[in-house]
Amino acid sequence: MARHPSHPSGLSVGCQLQPQDTSVEALRDAWRRADAMGADSIWVWDHFFPLFGDPDATHFEAWTLLTAMAADTGHARIGTMVTGNSYRNPELLADMARTVDHLSGGRMYLAVGAGWFERDYDEYGYEFGTVGSRLRQLEADLPRMKARLVSLNPPPVGPMPIMIGGSGRKVTLRLVAEHADAWNCFGPPGNVAELSAVLDNWCAEVGRDPAEIERTVCIGQDDVEDVGRYLDAGADHVIVGTGDPFDLDPLQCLIDQRDALC
């Protein structure tokens, strides 16, 4: 699968809409606004309970939200940042992503990670295991996803990059070098630069051109100024997180900086 083409400026920008302590109506309004503003990507997270704040606040499942997002938007690429690999059979996950790709007209990422939020596992009956066991499962499941994507009829409409999220130097970044078209980590810029160098080393180890891998970074709303810091650190795609009431001013700040580069 090919890497998704970047924005003409060389920088892509997006937002992650946190599906906690909110309503479906508010989420739909936010992703429609973000799409109309010109965001390159819009994401939700893949968890079953709030990650912070009131643990009993409202919360919605990611992949069913994505089907509505695919239908409600027409420009931005979409995805989960990122899907907990353990939550779904890998063949089913590939088929779900392919189907949402068709609903979106080819704008889908298939983004996965090893999983980490223990409450999701405990309350939904998945085995939490250890960091090592979850990484081993991800390593085993990635080839199964890729094989299923090749066999599906019809195939995805778009390039549908496979993204892996995570910062583990010994296993996760090796899996990125071996399997992924895109990789996500978190700021600050120094963290991006350090991990990106480790990924470059893994690419050399496995014989992969590091330029083939899109590098995305999630940042906070207070870190959107001077996006050039992240470009200098090796990022191609900067994504700001926001929760209800979904203030999109930080996204607009990123869009303005992106457009100034053109």
PERA-V702184 format. One record per backbone hydrogen bond with DSSP energy under -1.0 kcal/mol. NH is the residue of the N-H (numbers start at 0). CO is the residue of the C=O. If there is no record, write none. Layout:
BEGIN
[[NH & CO] [NH & CO]]
END
This chain:
BEGIN
[[9 & 6] [11 & 235] [13 & 237] [14 & 40] [15 & 239] [16 & 42] [17 & 241] [20 & 57] [26 & 22] [27 & 23] [28 & 24] [29 & 25] [30 & 26] [31 & 27] [32 & 28] [33 & 29] [34 & 30] [35 & 31] [36 & 32] [38 & 33] [39 & 12] [41 & 76] [42 & 14] [43 & 78] [56 & 53] [59 & 18] [64 & 60] [65 & 61] [66 & 62] [67 & 63] [68 & 64] [69 & 65] [70 & 66] [71 & 67] [72 & 68] [76 & 39] [77 & 106] [78 & 41] [80 & 43] [82 & 110] [84 & 112] [86 & 83] [87 & 84] [92 & 88] [93 & 89] [94 & 90] [95 & 91] [96 & 92] [97 & 93] [98 & 94] [99 & 95] [100 & 96] [101 & 97] [102 & 98] [103 & 99] [105 & 100] [108 & 77] [109 & 160] [111 & 162] [112 & 82] [120 & 116] [121 & 117] [122 & 118] [123 & 119] [125 & 120] [133 & 129] [134 & 130] [135 & 131] [136 & 132] [137 & 133] [138 & 134] [139 & 135] [140 & 136] [141 & 137] [144 & 140] [145 & 141] [146 & 142] [147 & 143] [148 & 144] [149 & 145] [150 & 146] [151 & 147] [162 & 109] [163 & 181] [164 & 111] [165 & 183] [172 & 167] [174 & 170] [175 & 171] [176 & 172] [177 & 173] [178 & 174] [179 & 175] [180 & 161] [181 & 161] [182 & 213] [183 & 163] [184 & 215] [186 & 217] [191 & 187] [192 & 188] [193 & 189] [194 & 190] [195 & 191] [196 & 192] [197 & 193] [198 & 194] [199 & 195] [200 & 196] [201 & 197] [202 & 198] [203 & 199] [204 & 200] [205 & 201] [207 & 202] [211 & 208] [212 & 209] [213 & 180] [215 & 182] [216 & 236] [217 & 184] [218 & 238] [222 & 219] [228 & 225] [229 & 226] [230 & 226] [231 & 227] [233 & 230] [234 & 229] [235 & 214] [236 & 214] [237 & 11] [238 & 216] [239 & 13] [240 & 218] [241 & 15] [245 & 242] [251 & 247] [252 & 248] [253 & 249] [254 & 250] [255 & 251] [256 & 252] [257 & 253] [258 & 254] [259 & 255] [260 & 257] [261 & 258]]
END
